[in-house]
Amino acid sequence: MKKIGIIILGIGLLITIVTSVSFVTREKVVDVGDINISRNKNHSLAWSPIVGIVAMVVGGGLLLIGLKKK
């Protein structure tokens, strides 16, 4: 229980610090015989820092429960 609490706490801290991720995919626009035209398409994935804070609270709770069981 203690290890899971530490992992969730770390993930919550990371989610709180990094609030968005951007990535690029290639999209095929035209494909005619030997001619291929593609373009880069930007994507962004964003979340609220509140999600990270909630994860840290849950991880801290699991960590405390793991410490009290010993």
PEMONOR-V929638 format. One record per residue. N is the residue number from 1. RES is the residue in one letter. PHI is phi in degrees with one decimal (* if undefined). D_CENTER is the distance of its C-alpha to the mean C-alpha in Angstrom with 2 decimals. Layout:
N_RES_PHI_D_CENTER ; N_RES_PHI_D_CENTER
//
This chain:
1_M_*_22.14 ; 2_K_-67.8_21.90 ; 3_K_-65.7_19.59 ; 4_I_-64.1_17.14 ; 5_G_-62.4_17.34 ; 6_I_-66.0_16.69 ; 7_I_-65.0_13.57 ; 8_I_-65.5_12.12 ; 9_L_-62.8_13.48 ; 10_G_-65.0_11.85 ; 11_I_-64.0_8.27 ; 12_G_-63.1_9.44 ; 13_L_-65.1_10.97 ; 14_L_-64.1_8.17 ; 15_I_-65.0_6.30 ; 16_T_-69.7_9.96 ; 17_I_-75.2_10.82 ; 18_V_-101.0_8.35 ; 19_T_-96.9_8.53 ; 20_S_-158.0_8.17 ; 21_V_-132.0_7.86 ; 22_S_-116.5_11.18 ; 23_F_-147.6_12.66 ; 24_V_-121.4_16.22 ; 25_T_-122.4_17.94 ; 26_R_-98.7_21.69 ; 27_E_-121.1_23.62 ; 28_K_-77.8_27.22 ; 29_V_-97.9_29.55 ; 30_V_-131.7_32.99 ; 31_D_-136.8_34.18 ; 32_V_-122.5_38.00 ; 33_G_59.9_39.66 ; 34_D_-86.8_38.86 ; 35_I_-95.7_37.24 ; 36_N_-123.1_33.47 ; 37_I_-120.1_31.77 ; 38_S_-133.0_28.01 ; 39_R_-137.3_25.76 ; 40_N_-87.1_22.34 ; 41_K_-119.0_20.08 ; 42_N_-85.3_17.32 ; 43_H_-125.8_14.19 ; 44_S_-135.6_11.82 ; 45_L_-121.1_8.70 ; 46_A_-123.4_8.97 ; 47_W_-144.5_8.60 ; 48_S_-82.4_11.13 ; 49_P_-64.1_11.30 ; 50_I_-62.6_13.24 ; 51_V_-61.8_10.38 ; 52_G_-65.9_9.68 ; 53_I_-65.3_13.46 ; 54_V_-63.5_13.97 ; 55_A_-64.0_11.80 ; 56_M_-66.0_13.90 ; 57_V_-65.6_17.00 ; 58_V_-63.5_16.47 ; 59_G_-62.8_15.87 ; 60_G_-64.1_18.90 ; 61_G_-63.9_20.91 ; 62_L_-64.3_20.37 ; 63_L_-65.0_21.30 ; 64_L_-65.2_24.40 ; 65_I_-64.8_25.42 ; 66_G_-65.2_25.22 ; 67_L_-73.1_27.38 ; 68_K_-75.3_29.91 ; 69_K_-70.5_30.52 ; 70_K_-77.1_32.14
//
